[in-house]
């Protein structure tokens, strides 16, 4: 079945990645590793967890890839964060969390959208942080 967006979507995704690489001064990825899953408690065997963490970071380093998650600290996303912390001490692998605006705490919402928080902040201040940029 033909989808009207099938030709435009890859171009939009490519532009978003190129924009992020430029803004964050990163090398463009050769691979995107999107790690998705439940946000609930996970009970993994410690050996399985250690193997997953080591291999995820190893694959990202070897392929010059970026790791993309849902951006919260629960479930699979928390596991990815721990993997990055343990096995990428020099922070060579970009790990990007994409989360809904509504899932953010008030302090982050105010940083990204000061009007919603009842404050007015110059746009330059909002976008000057190298550590957070709305996509």
N, CA, C and O atoms as CSV, one atom per row, in Angstrom:
chain,resi,resn,atom,element,x,y,z
A,1,UNK,N,N,0.843,-1.180,0.000
A,1,UNK,CA,C,0.000,0.000,0.000
A,1,UNK,C,C,0.890,1.246,0.000
A,1,UNK,O,O,1.887,1.299,0.721
A,2,UNK,N,N,0.538,2.222,-0.789
A,2,UNK,CA,C,1.334,3.440,-0.914
A,2,UNK,C,C,1.005,4.411,0.211
A,2,UNK,O,O,-0.164,4.621,0.535
A,3,UNK,N,N,2.006,4.985,0.786
A,3,UNK,CA,C,1.832,5.965,1.860
A,3,UNK,C,C,2.314,7.318,1.352
A,3,UNK,O,O,3.421,7.406,0.822
A,4,UNK,N,N,1.511,8.382,1.497
A,4,UNK,CA,C,1.922,9.684,0.971
A,4,UNK,C,C,3.152,10.268,1.657
A,4,UNK,O,O,3.770,11.191,1.127
A,5,UNK,N,N,3.511,9.752,2.812
A,5,UNK,CA,C,4.640,10.304,3.551
A,5,UNK,C,C,5.919,9.498,3.351
A,5,UNK,O,O,6.975,9.892,3.846
A,6,UNK,N,N,5.844,8.386,2.642
A,6,UNK,CA,C,6.989,7.483,2.586
A,6,UNK,C,C,8.214,8.113,1.944
A,6,UNK,O,O,9.331,7.700,2.255
A,7,UNK,N,N,8.061,9.065,1.089
A,7,UNK,CA,C,9.226,9.707,0.481
A,7,UNK,C,C,9.685,10.918,1.279
A,7,UNK,O,O,10.868,11.257,1.254
A,8,UNK,N,N,8.789,11.562,1.972
A,8,UNK,CA,C,9.150,12.760,2.722
A,8,UNK,C,C,9.738,12.436,4.082
A,8,UNK,O,O,10.602,13.168,4.566
A,9,UNK,N,N,9.293,11.361,4.707
A,9,UNK,CA,C,9.751,11.064,6.058
A,9,UNK,C,C,11.264,10.892,6.143
A,9,UNK,O,O,11.880,11.509,7.012
A,10,UNK,N,N,11.897,10.086,5.286
A,10,UNK,CA,C,13.357,9.950,5.411
A,10,UNK,C,C,14.083,11.285,5.255
A,10,UNK,O,O,15.092,11.517,5.922
A,11,UNK,N,N,13.596,12.149,4.402
A,11,UNK,CA,C,14.239,13.444,4.228
A,11,UNK,C,C,14.104,14.289,5.488
A,11,UNK,O,O,15.062,14.947,5.896
A,12,UNK,N,N,12.927,14.280,6.110
A,12,UNK,CA,C,12.734,15.027,7.356
A,12,UNK,C,C,13.616,14.457,8.468
A,12,UNK,O,O,14.218,15.207,9.237
A,13,UNK,N,N,13.687,13.136,8.546
A,13,UNK,CA,C,14.533,12.507,9.567
A,13,UNK,C,C,15.996,12.869,9.329
A,13,UNK,O,O,16.719,13.194,10.271
A,14,UNK,N,N,16.426,12.813,8.084
A,14,UNK,CA,C,17.803,13.163,7.744
A,14,UNK,C,C,18.100,14.606,8.130
A,14,UNK,O,O,19.162,14.893,8.682
A,15,UNK,N,N,17.182,15.506,7.849
A,15,UNK,CA,C,17.392,16.915,8.206
A,15,UNK,C,C,17.470,17.098,9.716
A,15,UNK,O,O,18.273,17.895,10.200
A,16,UNK,N,N,16.650,16.373,10.463
A,16,UNK,CA,C,16.681,16.472,11.931
A,16,UNK,C,C,18.011,15.981,12.480
A,16,UNK,O,O,18.573,16.583,13.395
A,17,UNK,N,N,18.509,14.893,11.921
A,17,UNK,CA,C,19.788,14.348,12.370
A,17,UNK,C,C,20.917,15.310,12.019
A,17,UNK,O,O,21.802,15.561,12.837
A,18,UNK,N,N,20.884,15.839,10.820
A,18,UNK,CA,C,21.915,16.788,10.395
A,18,UNK,C,C,21.885,18.030,11.291
A,18,UNK,O,O,22.932,18.540,11.690
A,19,UNK,N,N,20.677,18.512,11.603
A,19,UNK,CA,C,20.531,19.678,12.487
A,19,UNK,C,C,21.123,19.383,13.864
A,19,UNK,O,O,21.880,20.187,14.407
A,20,UNK,N,N,20.774,18.227,14.422
A,20,UNK,CA,C,21.280,17.869,15.750
A,20,UNK,C,C,22.802,17.756,15.739
A,20,UNK,O,O,23.460,18.201,16.680
A,21,UNK,N,N,23.360,17.173,14.700
A,21,UNK,CA,C,24.817,17.050,14.607
A,21,UNK,C,C,25.482,18.423,14.576
A,21,UNK,O,O,26.519,18.633,15.206
A,22,UNK,N,N,24.884,19.345,13.848
A,22,UNK,CA,C,25.451,20.691,13.761
A,22,UNK,C,C,25.325,21.435,15.084
A,22,UNK,O,O,26.292,22.035,15.554
A,23,UNK,N,N,24.146,21.399,15.685
A,23,UNK,CA,C,23.904,22.137,16.929
A,23,UNK,C,C,24.756,21.600,18.070
A,23,UNK,O,O,25.310,22.373,18.851
A,24,UNK,N,N,24.862,20.282,18.167
A,24,UNK,CA,C,25.614,19.676,19.261
A,24,UNK,C,C,27.067,19.414,18.899
A,24,UNK,O,O,27.806,18.833,19.694
A,25,UNK,N,N,27.484,19.833,17.719
A,25,UNK,CA,C,28.859,19.663,17.260
A,25,UNK,C,C,29.297,18.201,17.345
A,25,UNK,O,O,30.316,17.873,17.953
A,26,UNK,N,N,28.493,17.327,16.714
A,26,UNK,CA,C,28.758,15.894,16.707
A,26,UNK,C,C,29.049,15.416,15.290
A,26,UNK,O,O,28.630,16.029,14.309
A,27,UNK,N,N,29.767,14.321,15.209
A,27,UNK,CA,C,29.941,13.672,13.918
A,27,UNK,C,C,28.606,13.017,13.559
A,27,UNK,O,O,27.972,12.389,14.407
A,28,UNK,N,N,28.185,13.164,12.311
A,28,UNK,CA,C,26.925,12.553,11.876
A,28,UNK,C,C,27.006,11.043,12.091
A,28,UNK,O,O,28.056,10.444,11.859
A,29,UNK,N,N,25.913,10.423,12.531
A,29,UNK,CA,C,25.946,8.993,12.817
A,29,UNK,C,C,25.979,8.154,11.544
A,29,UNK,O,O,25.437,8.537,10.507
A,30,UNK,N,N,26.620,7.020,11.653
A,30,UNK,CA,C,26.561,6.040,10.569
A,30,UNK,C,C,25.462,5.030,10.834
A,30,UNK,O,O,25.055,4.284,9.943
A,31,UNK,N,N,24.986,5.016,12.073
A,31,UNK,CA,C,23.941,4.086,12.474
A,31,UNK,C,C,23.148,4.716,13.617
A,31,UNK,O,O,23.729,5.357,14.492
A,32,UNK,N,N,21.848,4.543,13.616
A,32,UNK,CA,C,21.000,4.961,14.734
A,32,UNK,C,C,20.516,3.709,15.442
A,32,UNK,O,O,19.875,2.852,14.834
A,33,UNK,N,N,20.821,3.608,16.714
A,33,UNK,CA,C,20.365,2.485,17.522
A,33,UNK,C,C,19.213,2.986,18.385
A,33,UNK,O,O,19.431,3.663,19.390
A,34,UNK,N,N,18.002,2.654,17.995
A,34,UNK,CA,C,16.826,3.079,18.736
A,34,UNK,C,C,16.424,1.961,19.687
A,34,UNK,O,O,16.013,0.883,19.258
A,35,UNK,N,N,16.546,2.227,20.969
A,35,UNK,CA,C,16.256,1.227,21.985
A,35,UNK,C,C,14.914,1.585,22.620
A,35,UNK,O,O,14.784,2.609,23.291
A,36,UNK,N,N,13.934,0.739,22.400
A,36,UNK,CA,C,12.594,0.980,22.920
A,36,UNK,C,C,12.150,-0.218,23.739
A,36,UNK,O,O,12.656,-1.327,23.575
A,37,UNK,N,N,11.206,0.023,24.614
A,37,UNK,CA,C,10.674,-1.054,25.442
A,37,UNK,C,C,9.874,-0.479,26.582
A,37,UNK,O,O,9.605,0.721,26.622
A,38,UNK,N,N,9.504,-1.309,27.479
A,38,UNK,CA,C,8.675,-0.902,28.598
A,38,UNK,C,C,9.385,0.018,29.569
A,38,UNK,O,O,10.612,0.021,29.676
A,39,UNK,N,N,8.577,0.801,30.275
A,39,UNK,CA,C,9.125,1.714,31.276
A,39,UNK,C,C,8.980,1.137,32.676
A,39,UNK,O,O,9.318,1.791,33.662
A,40,UNK,N,N,8.478,-0.082,32.759
A,40,UNK,CA,C,8.287,-0.702,34.064
A,40,UNK,C,C,9.559,-1.325,34.603
A,40,UNK,O,O,10.610,-1.299,33.962
A,41,UNK,N,N,9.441,-1.882,35.791
A,41,UNK,CA,C,10.579,-2.529,36.431
A,41,UNK,C,C,11.038,-3.716,35.604
A,41,UNK,O,O,10.223,-4.473,35.078
A,42,UNK,N,N,12.338,-3.869,35.495
A,42,UNK,CA,C,12.906,-4.991,34.758
A,42,UNK,C,C,13.709,-5.850,35.716
A,42,UNK,O,O,14.487,-5.343,36.524
A,43,UNK,N,N,13.515,-7.140,35.617
A,43,UNK,CA,C,14.274,-8.069,36.442
A,43,UNK,C,C,15.104,-8.945,35.521
A,43,UNK,O,O,14.693,-10.048,35.160
A,44,UNK,N,N,16.271,-8.451,35.143
A,44,UNK,CA,C,17.162,-9.201,34.273
A,44,UNK,C,C,18.214,-9.912,35.104
A,44,UNK,O,O,18.628,-9.438,36.162
A,45,UNK,N,N,18.629,-11.048,34.603
A,45,UNK,CA,C,19.754,-11.747,35.192
A,45,UNK,C,C,20.959,-10.805,35.093
A,45,UNK,O,O,21.185,-10.222,34.033
A,46,UNK,N,N,21.729,-10.643,36.156
A,46,UNK,CA,C,22.863,-9.716,36.112
A,46,UNK,C,C,23.844,-9.986,34.968
A,46,UNK,O,O,24.405,-9.048,34.401
A,47,UNK,N,N,24.051,-11.244,34.629
A,47,UNK,CA,C,24.968,-11.563,33.532
A,47,UNK,C,C,24.389,-11.104,32.191
A,47,UNK,O,O,25.122,-10.601,31.339
A,48,UNK,N,N,23.093,-11.272,32.004
A,48,UNK,CA,C,22.430,-10.835,30.769
A,48,UNK,C,C,22.481,-9.312,30.673
A,48,UNK,O,O,22.777,-8.760,29.614
A,49,UNK,N,N,22.193,-8.644,31.778
A,49,UNK,CA,C,22.238,-7.179,31.791
A,49,UNK,C,C,23.642,-6.663,31.469
A,49,UNK,O,O,23.799,-5.738,30.672
A,50,UNK,N,N,24.652,-7.258,32.086
A,50,UNK,CA,C,26.031,-6.824,31.847
A,50,UNK,C,C,26.421,-7.040,30.384
A,50,UNK,O,O,27.076,-6.191,29.780
A,51,UNK,N,N,26.019,-8.170,29.823
A,51,UNK,CA,C,26.336,-8.469,28.418
A,51,UNK,C,C,25.624,-7.485,27.490
A,51,UNK,O,O,26.228,-6.970,26.549
A,52,UNK,N,N,24.343,-7.224,27.752
A,52,UNK,CA,C,23.593,-6.274,26.931
A,52,UNK,C,C,24.242,-4.891,26.968
A,52,UNK,O,O,24.445,-4.264,25.928
A,53,UNK,N,N,24.559,-4.431,28.152
A,53,UNK,CA,C,25.140,-3.086,28.307
A,53,UNK,C,C,26.468,-2.962,27.576
A,53,UNK,O,O,26.696,-1.994,26.850
A,54,UNK,N,N,27.335,-3.934,27.768
A,54,UNK,CA,C,28.646,-3.885,27.136
A,54,UNK,C,C,28.534,-3.945,25.614
A,54,UNK,O,O,29.223,-3.207,24.909
A,55,UNK,N,N,27.676,-4.817,25.111
A,55,UNK,CA,C,27.545,-4.983,23.660
A,55,UNK,C,C,26.838,-3.798,23.002
A,55,UNK,O,O,27.176,-3.435,21.875
A,56,UNK,N,N,25.875,-3.197,23.675
A,56,UNK,CA,C,25.196,-2.026,23.124
A,56,UNK,C,C,26.188,-0.892,22.902
A,56,UNK,O,O,26.246,-0.316,21.816
A,57,UNK,N,N,26.959,-0.577,23.920
A,57,UNK,CA,C,27.932,0.509,23.809
A,57,UNK,C,C,29.032,0.135,22.816
A,57,UNK,O,O,29.491,0.983,22.050
A,58,UNK,N,N,29.450,-1.113,22.827
A,58,UNK,CA,C,30.472,-1.557,21.879
A,58,UNK,C,C,30.005,-1.419,20.435
A,58,UNK,O,O,30.764,-0.978,19.572
A,59,UNK,N,N,28.752,-1.797,20.173
A,59,UNK,CA,C,28.211,-1.668,18.815
A,59,UNK,C,C,28.130,-0.208,18.393
A,59,UNK,O,O,28.456,0.131,17.256
A,60,UNK,N,N,27.700,0.649,19.296
A,60,UNK,CA,C,27.592,2.075,18.979
A,60,UNK,C,C,28.970,2.678,18.705
A,60,UNK,O,O,29.126,3.476,17.781
A,61,UNK,N,N,29.952,2.307,19.492
A,61,UNK,CA,C,31.307,2.833,19.283
A,61,UNK,C,C,31.887,2.339,17.957
A,61,UNK,O,O,32.464,3.113,17.193
A,62,UNK,N,N,31.728,1.058,17.700
A,62,UNK,CA,C,32.318,0.463,16.501
A,62,UNK,C,C,31.713,1.028,15.219
A,62,UNK,O,O,32.407,1.167,14.212
A,63,UNK,N,N,30.425,1.351,15.254
A,63,UNK,CA,C,29.744,1.831,14.044
A,63,UNK,C,C,29.655,3.349,13.978
A,63,UNK,O,O,29.107,3.889,13.017
A,64,UNK,N,N,30.180,4.047,14.978
A,64,UNK,CA,C,30.047,5.505,15.073
A,64,UNK,C,C,28.560,5.873,15.068
A,64,UNK,O,O,28.126,6.782,14.361
A,65,UNK,N,N,27.799,5.137,15.877
A,65,UNK,CA,C,26.360,5.332,15.934
A,65,UNK,C,C,25.922,6.208,17.082
A,65,UNK,O,O,26.690,6.526,17.991
A,66,UNK,N,N,24.664,6.585,17.011
A,66,UNK,CA,C,24.005,7.302,18.103
A,66,UNK,C,C,22.992,6.353,18.718
A,66,UNK,O,O,22.398,5.532,18.018
A,67,UNK,N,N,22.794,6.462,20.020
A,67,UNK,CA,C,21.789,5.675,20.722
A,67,UNK,C,C,20.615,6.608,21.029
A,67,UNK,O,O,20.799,7.706,21.556
A,68,UNK,N,N,19.419,6.157,20.693
A,68,UNK,CA,C,18.223,6.959,20.912
A,68,UNK,C,C,17.256,6.164,21.783
A,68,UNK,O,O,16.969,4.998,21.510
A,69,UNK,N,N,16.757,6.813,22.841
A,69,UNK,CA,C,15.801,6.165,23.751
A,69,UNK,C,C,14.624,7.090,23.975
A,69,UNK,O,O,14.512,8.157,23.371
A,70,UNK,N,N,13.749,6.646,24.866
A,70,UNK,CA,C,12.572,7.435,25.206
A,70,UNK,C,C,12.850,8.544,26.208
A,70,UNK,O,O,11.946,9.321,26.515
A,71,UNK,N,N,14.043,8.642,26.717
A,71,UNK,CA,C,14.446,9.785,27.524
A,71,UNK,C,C,14.019,9.812,28.966
A,71,UNK,O,O,14.109,10.864,29.599
A,72,UNK,N,N,13.560,8.713,29.519
A,72,UNK,CA,C,13.217,8.710,30.948
A,72,UNK,C,C,14.161,7.769,31.686
A,72,UNK,O,O,14.953,7.056,31.068
A,73,UNK,N,N,14.069,7.774,33.003
A,73,UNK,CA,C,14.969,6.915,33.789
A,73,UNK,C,C,14.220,5.731,34.381
A,73,UNK,O,O,14.266,5.497,35.589
A,74,UNK,N,N,13.533,4.989,33.528
A,74,UNK,CA,C,12.828,3.800,33.981
A,74,UNK,C,C,12.892,2.715,32.911
A,74,UNK,O,O,13.006,3.005,31.720
A,75,UNK,N,N,12.817,1.485,33.344
A,75,UNK,CA,C,12.778,0.356,32.440
A,75,UNK,C,C,13.980,0.266,31.510
A,75,UNK,O,O,15.123,0.443,31.932
A,76,UNK,N,N,13.705,-0.011,30.243
A,76,UNK,CA,C,14.753,-0.175,29.244
A,76,UNK,C,C,15.591,1.092,29.111
A,76,UNK,O,O,16.806,1.023,28.926
A,77,UNK,N,N,14.942,2.239,29.207
A,77,UNK,CA,C,15.659,3.508,29.054
A,77,UNK,C,C,16.659,3.711,30.181
A,77,UNK,O,O,17.751,4.233,29.958
A,78,UNK,N,N,16.295,3.303,31.379
A,78,UNK,CA,C,17.211,3.368,32.515
A,78,UNK,C,C,18.392,2.424,32.291
A,78,UNK,O,O,19.534,2.761,32.603
A,79,UNK,N,N,18.107,1.251,31.752
A,79,UNK,CA,C,19.161,0.285,31.451
A,79,UNK,C,C,20.152,0.860,30.441
A,79,UNK,O,O,21.361,0.687,30.593
A,80,UNK,N,N,19.653,1.535,29.420
A,80,UNK,CA,C,20.528,2.159,28.425
A,80,UNK,C,C,21.379,3.241,29.091
A,80,UNK,O,O,22.572,3.353,28.809
A,81,UNK,N,N,20.776,4.028,29.962
A,81,UNK,CA,C,21.538,5.056,30.671
A,81,UNK,C,C,22.647,4.467,31.515
A,81,UNK,O,O,23.761,4.990,31.542
A,82,UNK,N,N,22.346,3.380,32.202
A,82,UNK,CA,C,23.383,2.712,33.002
A,82,UNK,C,C,24.483,2.146,32.102
A,82,UNK,O,O,25.663,2.206,32.445
A,83,UNK,N,N,24.093,1.602,30.959
A,83,UNK,CA,C,25.077,1.063,30.014
A,83,UNK,C,C,26.028,2.154,29.551
A,83,UNK,O,O,27.243,1.959,29.517
A,84,UNK,N,N,25.472,3.294,29.198
A,84,UNK,CA,C,26.303,4.398,28.727
A,84,UNK,C,C,27.233,4.875,29.839
A,84,UNK,O,O,28.402,5.173,29.595
A,85,UNK,N,N,26.710,4.943,31.049
A,85,UNK,CA,C,27.504,5.404,32.189
A,85,UNK,C,C,28.678,4.461,32.468
A,85,UNK,O,O,29.800,4.904,32.710
A,86,UNK,N,N,28.399,3.156,32.430
A,86,UNK,CA,C,29.429,2.168,32.763
A,86,UNK,C,C,30.469,1.958,31.667
A,86,UNK,O,O,31.652,1.777,31.954
A,87,UNK,N,N,30.030,1.983,30.424
A,87,UNK,CA,C,30.908,1.546,29.340
A,87,UNK,C,C,31.346,2.654,28.383
A,87,UNK,O,O,32.057,2.388,27.414
A,88,UNK,N,N,30.931,3.884,28.644
A,88,UNK,CA,C,31.353,5.002,27.803
A,88,UNK,C,C,31.724,6.174,28.703
A,88,UNK,O,O,31.115,7.242,28.650
A,89,UNK,N,N,32.728,5.947,29.520
A,89,UNK,CA,C,33.129,6.952,30.504
A,89,UNK,C,C,33.555,8.266,29.859
A,89,UNK,O,O,33.390,9.326,30.462
A,90,UNK,N,N,34.099,8.214,28.645
A,90,UNK,CA,C,34.532,9.431,27.958
A,90,UNK,C,C,33.409,10.095,27.175
A,90,UNK,O,O,33.618,11.128,26.539
A,91,UNK,N,N,32.243,9.517,27.220
A,91,UNK,CA,C,31.048,10.062,26.543
A,91,UNK,C,C,31.292,10.261,25.049
A,91,UNK,O,O,31.036,11.338,24.509
A,92,UNK,N,N,31.784,9.225,24.392
A,92,UNK,CA,C,32.046,9.306,22.959
A,92,UNK,C,C,30.828,8.945,22.120
A,92,UNK,O,O,30.753,9.307,20.946
A,93,UNK,N,N,29.871,8.232,22.714
A,93,UNK,CA,C,28.660,7.837,21.995
A,93,UNK,C,C,27.521,8.781,22.369
A,93,UNK,O,O,27.142,8.855,23.538
A,94,UNK,N,N,26.972,9.499,21.399
A,94,UNK,CA,C,25.813,10.345,21.704
A,94,UNK,C,C,24.616,9.475,22.098
A,94,UNK,O,O,24.279,8.516,21.404
A,95,UNK,N,N,23.996,9.813,23.191
A,95,UNK,CA,C,22.790,9.125,23.655
A,95,UNK,C,C,21.708,10.184,23.775
A,95,UNK,O,O,21.810,11.101,24.589
A,96,UNK,N,N,20.679,10.052,22.965
A,96,UNK,CA,C,19.646,11.076,22.862
A,96,UNK,C,C,18.327,10.515,23.370
A,96,UNK,O,O,17.863,9.472,22.909
A,97,UNK,N,N,17.736,11.211,24.317
A,97,UNK,CA,C,16.433,10.816,24.844
A,97,UNK,C,C,15.349,11.693,24.237
A,97,UNK,O,O,15.397,12.918,24.347
A,98,UNK,N,N,14.382,11.065,23.603
A,98,UNK,CA,C,13.268,11.786,22.999
A,98,UNK,C,C,12.029,11.462,23.827
A,98,UNK,O,O,11.540,10.333,23.826
A,99,UNK,N,N,11.539,12.464,24.525
A,99,UNK,CA,C,10.410,12.231,25.424
A,99,UNK,C,C,9.319,13.251,25.169
A,99,UNK,O,O,9.609,14.359,24.716
A,100,UNK,N,N,8.073,12.905,25.450
A,100,UNK,CA,C,6.991,13.890,25.285
A,100,UNK,C,C,7.171,15.072,26.231
A,100,UNK,O,O,7.645,14.912,27.356
A,101,UNK,N,N,6.796,16.237,25.774
A,101,UNK,CA,C,6.926,17.443,26.584
A,101,UNK,C,C,6.202,17.285,27.927
A,101,UNK,O,O,6.694,17.747,28.956
A,102,UNK,N,N,5.046,16.638,27.915
A,102,UNK,CA,C,4.264,16.458,29.130
A,102,UNK,C,C,4.921,15.576,30.169
A,102,UNK,O,O,4.545,15.617,31.340
A,103,UNK,N,N,5.912,14.767,29.756
A,103,UNK,CA,C,6.596,13.884,30.689
A,103,UNK,C,C,7.727,14.583,31.430
A,103,UNK,O,O,8.314,14.009,32.348
A,104,UNK,N,N,8.038,15.817,31.041
A,104,UNK,CA,C,9.131,16.545,31.665
A,104,UNK,C,C,8.714,17.158,32.999
A,104,UNK,O,O,7.548,17.504,33.191
A,105,UNK,N,N,9.650,17.287,33.900
A,105,UNK,CA,C,9.401,17.976,35.160
A,105,UNK,C,C,9.265,19.469,34.882
A,105,UNK,O,O,9.715,19.955,33.844
A,106,UNK,N,N,8.653,20.185,35.797
A,106,UNK,CA,C,8.385,21.611,35.614
A,106,UNK,C,C,9.628,22.430,35.290
A,106,UNK,O,O,9.571,23.344,34.468
A,107,UNK,N,N,10.753,22.109,35.929
A,107,UNK,CA,C,11.972,22.883,35.684
A,107,UNK,C,C,12.410,22.766,34.223
A,107,UNK,O,O,12.827,23.754,33.617
A,108,UNK,N,N,12.316,21.560,33.659
A,108,UNK,CA,C,12.685,21.380,32.250
A,108,UNK,C,C,11.669,22.054,31.337
A,108,UNK,O,O,12.035,22.633,30.314
A,109,UNK,N,N,10.395,21.981,31.706
A,109,UNK,CA,C,9.365,22.641,30.893
A,109,UNK,C,C,9.624,24.138,30.829
A,109,UNK,O,O,9.470,24.755,29.775
A,110,UNK,N,N,10.018,24.722,31.956
A,110,UNK,CA,C,10.287,26.160,31.990
A,110,UNK,C,C,11.486,26.509,31.113
A,110,UNK,O,O,11.524,27.574,30.497
A,111,UNK,N,N,12.459,25.608,31.060
A,111,UNK,CA,C,13.630,25.851,30.215
A,111,UNK,C,C,13.247,25.847,28.739
A,111,UNK,O,O,13.728,26.667,27.957
A,112,UNK,N,N,12.373,24.911,28.369
A,112,UNK,CA,C,12.002,24.761,26.959
A,112,UNK,C,C,10.871,25.676,26.530
A,112,UNK,O,O,10.843,26.136,25.388
A,113,UNK,N,N,9.934,25.946,27.437
A,113,UNK,CA,C,8.778,26.756,27.083
A,113,UNK,C,C,8.441,27.681,28.249
A,113,UNK,O,O,7.537,27.391,29.032
A,114,UNK,N,N,9.161,28.787,28.365
A,114,UNK,CA,C,8.984,29.675,29.517
A,114,UNK,C,C,7.599,30.291,29.589
A,114,UNK,O,O,7.148,30.635,30.681
A,115,UNK,N,N,6.916,30.441,28.480
A,115,UNK,CA,C,5.578,31.030,28.514
A,115,UNK,C,C,4.611,30.109,29.249
A,115,UNK,O,O,3.793,30.572,30.043
A,116,UNK,N,N,4.704,28.796,28.985
A,116,UNK,CA,C,3.826,27.843,29.659
A,116,UNK,C,C,4.049,27.867,31.163
A,116,UNK,O,O,3.104,27.687,31.931
A,117,UNK,N,N,5.267,28.083,31.585
A,117,UNK,CA,C,5.583,28.108,33.007
A,117,UNK,C,C,5.250,29.457,33.646
A,117,UNK,O,O,5.473,29.649,34.842
A,118,UNK,N,N,4.722,30.380,32.861
A,118,UNK,CA,C,4.353,31.672,33.416
A,118,UNK,C,C,5.505,32.652,33.467
A,118,UNK,O,O,5.392,33.705,34.095
A,119,UNK,N,N,6.609,32.326,32.820
A,119,UNK,CA,C,7.758,33.219,32.810
A,119,UNK,C,C,8.103,33.548,31.373
A,119,UNK,O,O,7.815,32.769,30.465
A,120,UNK,N,N,8.705,34.673,31.172
A,120,UNK,CA,C,9.189,35.024,29.843
A,120,UNK,C,C,10.709,35.063,29.891
A,120,UNK,O,O,11.303,35.796,30.681
A,121,UNK,N,N,11.316,34.273,29.045
A,121,UNK,CA,C,12.769,34.197,28.982
A,121,UNK,C,C,13.162,34.408,27.539
A,121,UNK,O,O,12.510,33.901,26.628
A,122,UNK,N,N,14.235,35.162,27.330
A,122,UNK,CA,C,14.690,35.421,25.959
A,122,UNK,C,C,15.009,34.120,25.250
A,122,UNK,O,O,15.562,33.200,25.854
A,123,UNK,N,N,14.667,34.035,23.983
A,123,UNK,CA,C,14.896,32.825,23.214
A,123,UNK,C,C,16.369,32.443,23.209
A,123,UNK,O,O,16.698,31.257,23.206
A,124,UNK,N,N,17.252,33.423,23.210
A,124,UNK,CA,C,18.671,33.119,23.207
A,124,UNK,C,C,19.060,32.287,24.423
A,124,UNK,O,O,19.891,31.385,24.319
A,125,UNK,N,N,18.470,32.580,25.561
A,125,UNK,CA,C,18.802,31.839,26.780
A,125,UNK,C,C,18.312,30.408,26.676
A,125,UNK,O,O,19.014,29.479,27.073
A,126,UNK,N,N,17.113,30.224,26.144
A,126,UNK,CA,C,16.533,28.894,26.058
A,126,UNK,C,C,17.357,28.008,25.142
A,126,UNK,O,O,17.558,26.833,25.447
A,127,UNK,N,N,17.834,28.536,24.036
A,127,UNK,CA,C,18.548,27.707,23.073
A,127,UNK,C,C,20.057,27.745,23.252
A,127,UNK,O,O,20.781,27.110,22.486
A,128,UNK,N,N,20.543,28.474,24.246
A,128,UNK,CA,C,21.992,28.564,24.414
A,128,UNK,C,C,22.568,27.347,25.131
A,128,UNK,O,O,23.775,27.115,25.064
A,129,UNK,N,N,21.746,26.578,25.806
A,129,UNK,CA,C,22.242,25.412,26.528
A,129,UNK,C,C,22.668,24.334,25.542
A,129,UNK,O,O,21.874,23.917,24.699
A,130,UNK,N,N,23.898,23.886,25.639
A,130,UNK,CA,C,24.376,22.821,24.745
A,130,UNK,C,C,23.808,21.480,25.141
A,130,UNK,O,O,23.893,20.529,24.364
A,131,UNK,N,N,23.230,21.371,26.331
A,131,UNK,CA,C,22.798,20.078,26.822
A,131,UNK,C,C,21.330,19.784,26.577
A,131,UNK,O,O,20.880,18.674,26.862
A,132,UNK,N,N,20.578,20.725,26.067
A,132,UNK,CA,C,19.174,20.419,25.764
A,132,UNK,C,C,18.672,21.308,24.640
A,132,UNK,O,O,18.822,22.529,24.675
A,133,UNK,N,N,18.093,20.692,23.676
A,133,UNK,CA,C,17.548,21.411,22.529
A,133,UNK,C,C,16.249,20.746,22.112
A,133,UNK,O,O,16.229,19.534,21.895
A,134,UNK,N,N,15.173,21.492,21.995
A,134,UNK,CA,C,13.930,20.886,21.520
A,134,UNK,C,C,14.050,20.535,20.052
A,134,UNK,O,O,14.568,21.322,19.259
A,135,UNK,N,N,13.573,19.355,19.687
A,135,UNK,CA,C,13.581,18.955,18.278
A,135,UNK,C,C,12.242,19.258,17.655
A,135,UNK,O,O,12.039,18.997,16.470
